[in-house]
Amino acid sequence: MKKATFILPVIAILAAVGLSSVFIVDEREKALVLQFGRVVDVKEEPGLSFKIPLIQEIVRYDDRILSRDIDPLEVTPLDDRRLVVDAFARYRIADVHQFREAVGVGGIRAAEDRLDRILRAETREVLGSVSSADILSSDRAALTLRIRSAAIAEARALGLEVVDVRLKRTDLPVQNLEATFARMRAEREREAADEIARGEEAAQRVRAQADRTVVELVSDAKRQSEIIRGESDAERNRIFAEAYGSDREFFEFYRSLEAYQRALLEGNSTMVLSPDSEFFNYLKQADRP
């Protein structure tokens, strides 16, 4: 009985020691085996592993691709037009041993702080070497590639691999927005004034062309009417001449009737004529039996 009482605690202790010597490495992580704070082994393959209980400890690091948003920073391009840039990076821990040596117990937080400083410095250097138009353009892949390439070497010293860097947003500082909007409004107003001036010029050309066309049409119509009137007068005179030549007395009678009709209309001026006037020749003949 006493022997069993002694053996059971020993077995429990051995089981506890055995269990504490076993650990599992997940496929999404890497692990370091530390002995008195010094790295003695690196476990990168997933599965079951062993360590010395109480002497060795396990530190785990995420092996997936991680994201890091960079705080907005101001950059000054070549044209001295300040911009606020908001970027983010994707990275992963490529060498956990070197990562532990570089950041110590600070871990991911310490690494991201140092990575932020690297990316901010490289972003300022790269974007400061181009104009603001290049930064604000839709095609900024070349700029982000330059930032990533410059950051890779420095990040490698931390055991990190920079996978990608992207510019999320590039804006003007708040204090410059109103001035920029004012310049944009002035530019649009100038363009509108130019368009209005060109429209007025085109309208003047159209009106001038229309006026010239009207003058030409009226002149041509008057010329045609004068020609027609002249031809009509000639035809009338020809008919009168033929009538006069055919029967002179009838012609004189017809012309006298026309003269009576025009002279005796109501409202005409009063005429004082002698009864023996030639004007009344045909009236006198009409009174004869």
Secondary structure, DSSP 8 states (H G I E B T S, - for coil): -HHHHHHHHHHHHHHHHHHHTEEEE-TTEEEEEEETTEEEEEE-S-EEEE--TTTEEEEEEE-S-EEEEEEEEEE--TT---EEEEEEEEEEES-HHHHHHHHGGGHHHHHHHHHHHHHHHHHHHHHTTS-HHHHHSS--HHHHHHHHHHHHHHHHTTTEEEEEEEEEEEE--HHHHHHHHHHHHHHHHHHHHHHHHHHHHHHHHHHHHHHHHHHHHHHHHHHHHHHHHHHHHHHHHHHHHHHHHH-HHHHHHHHHHHHHHHHTSTT-------TT-GGGHHHHHHH--
